[in-house]
Amino acid sequence: MEQRKITNPLTIFVDTDAFVALIKKNDSNHTKAKNIFQKLQGMSIEFTTSNYVFSEAITILSQKVNHATAVRFIDAMLSSENIFNIKRADEAIEDVAINIFKDQTSKNISFVDCTNMAFVRKIGINGIFSFDKAYATNKIPLAEAFI
């Protein structure tokens, strides 16, 4: 894997599956997500996500947990104590995401995944908190590589 220049603090993008794993107690990655997140919080980390991930997480939490949990997630993410910086995808990010999507060979990479990769590439994010190996395939380090 290529060596990335590490800035201080690190910026880690948080994907939908990490949010869901942190919240959904019976998720197969729940314990792993909690351990990774706890270690990351002990470091100098800026957490970033996107409005696409935010909306996808709301939907999945509502479907896989319940509506009340999804509403609590919304309230937490919109509160002044929220530690996750929510970036909005603009036309430039969407254009990059479209090109990334067109270059993919796997049918399992969503357009949201591609917008996440676009954010990482466009704004200099160090890695992604996700359990999706497609990011590593696309040369984006997973967050656990930094702990």
URUR-V5683 format. One record per run of one state. SS is the DSSP state (alpha for helix, beta for strand, coil for the rest). FROM is the first residue (numbers start at 1). TO is the last residue. If there is no record, write none. Layout:
# URUR-V5683
ss = <SS,SS>
from = <FROM,FROM>
to = <TO,TO>
This chain:
# URUR-V5683
ss = <coil,beta,coil,alpha,coil,alpha,coil,beta,alpha,coil,alpha,coil,beta,coil,alpha,coil,alpha,coil,beta,coil,alpha,coil,beta,alpha,coil>
from = <1,10,15,16,24,30,42,45,51,65,67,79,84,88,91,104,111,124,127,130,134,138,142,143,147>
to = <9,14,15,23,29,41,44,50,64,66,78,83,87,90,103,110,123,126,129,133,137,141,142,146,147>
